[in-house]
Amino acid sequence: MTISTLSILLGLLYGLPQLYALVQPEEFKAVLRKFSRSMVLGYLTSGIATVWFLYNLQQENIADFAVYKKYMFAGFAGLGLGTCIYLRDFLAVRGFAVMLLLAAKLVCDTARWADTPLRLFLITWAYVWVIVGMWWTISPWRCRDWLDWNVSDDARFKILSGVRLGFSIFLVVLGLTVFRG
């Protein structure tokens, strides 16, 4: 994947929910309030994170681990399944946090060799994901509190959604212009 395509995809994936938040704020707030305790979203995010991690593990070519790769694969698959069975509290947050960590790896791997200093916008954003992903994995109730803070005031919700939409538009523009060349 090129940095241009990645920037456009990230901008669209980040911007579409913000657009929905500005058009249907009450519906979006209701979804955000239910997110952290949703079992359906928990299974979905944890499943996506587990499959994505296993894909990354399959792609690794580290010779030191080649002998143990199939055992690691089975162990991590079991860990993902076990998380869904035994760690149901805030499962959606934990699955999303792992997805943030994996997305940060994708962004850093893709943007590493880009020949423009503006790639640092994506890399810095990825490092923010790493910090947030680790923080929400350790204390997932912080995500719930952060979402509650976001939706508790209508003006703040609209301003934050607008700022996030502006950032996503910036990412799409970067992908279509600077990162193309």
C-alpha positions in Angstrom: 0.0 0.0 0.0 1.3 3.5 -0.8 1.3 6.3 1.6 -1.1 8.2 -0.7 -3.7 5.4 -0.6 -3.2 5.0 3.2 -3.7 8.7 3.8 -6.9 8.7 1.7 -8.3 5.6 3.4 -7.5 6.9 6.9 -9.1 10.2 6.1 -12.2 8.6 4.8 -12.4 6.1 7.7 -11.9 8.8 10.3 -14.1 11.4 8.5 -17.3 9.4 7.7 -18.2 8.9 11.4 -17.5 12.6 12.1 -19.8 13.5 9.2 -22.5 11.2 10.6 -21.9 12.8 14.1 -22.6 16.3 12.7 -25.7 15.2 10.6 -27.3 12.8 13.3 -25.7 13.9 16.6 -28.2 12.2 18.9 -28.1 8.9 17.2 -24.3 9.0 17.1 -24.1 9.9 20.8 -26.3 6.9 21.6 -23.9 4.6 19.7 -20.9 6.1 21.5 -22.5 5.8 24.9 -23.1 2.0 24.3 -19.8 1.3 22.6 -17.7 0.4 25.6 -20.1 -2.3 27.0 -21.3 -3.7 23.6 -20.7 -7.4 23.4 -21.4 -7.5 19.6 -18.8 -4.7 18.9 -16.5 -6.4 21.4 -16.6 -9.7 19.5 -16.2 -7.8 16.2 -13.3 -5.7 17.3 -11.5 -8.5 19.1 -12.1 -10.8 16.1 -10.7 -8.3 13.7 -7.8 -7.5 15.9 -7.0 -11.2 16.3 -7.2 -12.0 12.6 -5.1 -8.9 11.8 -2.5 -9.8 14.3 -2.3 -13.4 13.0 -1.9 -12.1 9.5 1.0 -9.9 10.6 2.5 -12.9 12.4 2.2 -15.1 9.3 4.0 -12.4 7.2 7.0 -12.2 9.6 10.2 -13.8 8.2 12.3 -13.8 11.4 14.4 -16.9 11.2 14.9 -17.1 15.0 11.2 -17.8 15.4 10.6 -20.0 12.3 10.6 -23.2 14.3 8.1 -21.8 16.8 5.8 -20.0 14.4 3.0 -22.5 14.2 3.0 -22.7 18.1 2.9 -18.9 18.3 0.1 -18.8 15.8 -2.0 -21.3 17.7 -1.2 -19.6 21.0 -2.2 -16.1 19.8 -5.3 -17.5 18.2 -6.2 -19.1 21.5 -5.4 -15.8 23.3 -7.8 -13.9 21.0 -10.5 -16.5 21.5 -9.9 -16.7 25.3 -10.2 -12.9 25.5 -13.6 -13.1 24.0 -14.7 -15.8 26.5 -13.0 -14.8 29.7 -12.4 -11.0 29.5 -15.8 -9.7 28.5 -15.7 -6.6 30.5 -15.0 -3.7 28.2 -14.2 -6.1 25.4 -15.1 -3.6 22.6 -12.6 -1.1 24.1 -9.9 -3.7 24.4 -10.4 -5.0 20.9 -10.5 -1.5 19.5 -7.3 -0.7 21.4 -5.5 -3.6 19.8 -6.8 -2.5 16.4 -5.3 1.0 17.1 -1.9 -0.6 17.9 -2.0 -2.7 14.7 -3.1 0.3 12.6 -0.2 2.3 14.1 2.2 -0.5 12.9 0.6 -0.3 9.4 1.0 3.5 9.3 4.6 3.5 10.5 5.6 0.7 8.1 4.0 2.4 5.2 5.1 6.0 5.9 8.7 5.0 6.9 10.2 5.4 3.4 8.1 8.3 2.1 10.3 11.1 0.9 8.3 14.0 2.3 8.5 15.5 5.8 4.7 15.7 5.9 4.7 11.9 6.5 5.3 12.9 10.1 1.7 13.9 10.4 0.7 10.3 9.9 3.5 8.9 12.0 2.8 11.2 14.9 -0.9 10.3 14.7 0.2 6.6 14.8 2.2 7.2 17.9 -0.8 8.8 19.5 -2.7 5.6 18.7 0.0 3.6 20.4 -0.3 5.6 23.6 -4.1 5.6 23.5 -4.1 1.8 22.6 -1.9 1.0 25.6 -3.8 3.3 27.9 -7.2 1.8 27.0 -5.9 -1.7 27.2 -4.7 -1.2 30.7 -7.6 0.9 31.9 -10.5 0.5 29.4 -13.0 2.5 31.6 -11.0 5.6 30.6 -12.4 5.2 27.0 -15.9 5.1 28.4 -15.1 8.2 30.5 -13.6 10.0 27.5 -16.6 9.1 25.3 -18.9 10.4 28.0 -17.0 13.6 28.2 -17.2 14.0 24.4 -21.0 13.6 24.3 -22.0 15.3 27.5 -22.0 18.8 26.0 -23.6 19.5 22.7 -21.4 22.4 21.8 -18.2 20.5 22.6 -19.5 17.5 20.7 -20.0 19.6 17.6 -16.7 21.4 17.9 -14.7 18.2 18.4 -16.6 16.4 15.5 -15.9 19.4 13.3 -12.2 19.5 14.2 -11.9 15.7 13.6 -13.7 16.1 10.2 -11.3 18.9 9.3 -8.3 16.7 10.2 -9.7 13.9 8.0 -10.2 16.2 5.1 -6.6 17.3 5.6 -5.5 13.7 5.4 -7.5 13.1 2.2 -6.0 16.3 0.6 -2.5 15.1 1.6 -3.1 11.8 0.0 -4.4 13.3 -3.2 -1.7 15.9 -3.5 1.6 15.8 -1.5 1.8 12.0 -1.1 1.0 11.3 -4.7 4.1 13.0 -6.0 
